[in-house]
Amino acid sequence: MTDEINRDEEAEIIYIPDDEGNDEAFEVIMRFEPDDGTDRKYVMLVPADDTDEEQEVFAFRYEEEGDDIKLFPIEDQEEWDMVEETFNTLASGVDEAEDDRP
């Protein structure tokens, strides 16, 4: 499984229109591609303007088209369970690495 965690780099921002057509900014906190042969890609986002300690994380399957990215909601429970498990595994690895810093 490949993963990308952008903690120390400049934040990547994705804009998603809300119900009224206003663009809302979301920060990419993680991208990953499971090694399941599907070539699916996933992205984990948090609201860019939310500075709370406990942030809501949004997960999407995505496809890249040139410089554009198309987001797809995860509606299948089995797919959602895999994404949630992968996120929790990768996030706990990041937390452990940060705890080991001098």
N, C-alpha and C positions, 0 to 999 in steps of 0.2 A: 504494500500500500504506500502510495506517495502522499505526502502532506506538505503544506506550506503554512507556517505560522508567522504572522507579520507583527510581532511585538515590538521589535527594536527599529523597524524600518518606518518610513513615512506611511501613514495610514492610507489604505486604498478605499475610496468612497464610491458607492453605487447609489444612484438616484432611482427611486421607485415612486411612481405616481400613486397618490392616495385616492379615495373614492370621489374626491372633488377635482381631481386632475392636477393637484399641487404636488410637485416633486419633494419627496422626503429623502434625506440623506441617511445612508446606512454605511457603517464601517465594516469592511471584510475582516473577520478575525481568524478565519481558517478556510482553506480549500482542501479537498481531498478527492482521490479517485480510488475506489475499492478495487482490489485485485480479483474481481468476480467475472471477468470476461465481458462485461456489458458496455465498457467504455463510457459509463456514466460519470459525470463530474458533479460534485456537490460543493456548496458554499454556505458558510455560517456567517450571519450578519447580526450586528447590534445597531440600535439607533445611534447615529453619530453625535447627536446633541444630548444624549443621556449620560450623565456623569455619576449616576448612582452606582454603589458598590455591586448591587445585585441587578444586572441588566438582563432583559429578556432577549433570548437568542432566537433568531429566525433561520430556518434551514430551507434551502431550495436546491433542486437539481438545476443545472445550467448547461447551456450550449453556447459556444463562442462562434460568432459570425463576423470575421474580420476583427475590427476594433470593438464591435458591439457584443453584448452578452444578453442572452435571453434566459429569463428565470421561469421555472416551472414549479408549481406547488407540489409537495409530496403528499399524495392522497392515499397511497397504498400502505396499509398498516405494517406489512412485512418490510417494505422499503424504509418506512419511518423508524422502525425498531433498529434496523441496521445502521441508519444515519445517527440515531441517538447513541447507540452503543459505541460507534466509531468516535463520535465527538467526545463522549465521556472518557474514552481510553486516551485519545490524543491530548485532551485538556488536562487529565491527571498527570500525563508525562511532562507537560509544560510546567505544571505546578511543582512537580518533584525537581525538575531541572532548576527552577528559580529558587527553591529552597536550598539547593546545593551550592549556590553562588557564594563566593567568599565575601 
